[in-house]
Amino acid sequence: MSNAGTLDIRIRDKDYQVACSDEERATLEAAVLLLNQRMDEIADKTRSNGERLAVMTALNLAYDVLALQAGKPPAQRPIGDVDAPSIKRRIATIEAKLDATLAAQKQDDLFQS
């Protein structure tokens, strides 16, 4: 259960409580989903676990960010291939943002005359 200003998350069967504002909640939830998916993918490919898995996942995500910032596609995403996990992650991120926006709008409507 989350308290004000925090969010309870689960990453690979371990629970964590992280600081999180209401504005950041949807994005952080999407980040947790992305992280779990990427860790599962890398664990399946490399048979890594624990700290090594966390470091390899962080390295892969950092590489993807830098490649995107440089205008290049991430290395493990060949051009022209359909990447279903990536599409699912993007959809989940969009859904989380929509849910957060709709919830905020409903709350705003309660306080307007």
Secondary structure, DSSP 8 states (H G I E B T S, - for coil): ---TTEEEEEETTEEEEEE--TTTHHHHHHHHHHHHHHHHHHHHHH---HHHHHHHHHHHHHHHHHHHHTT---TTS-TTS--HHHHHHHHHHHHHHHHHHHHHHHHHHHT--
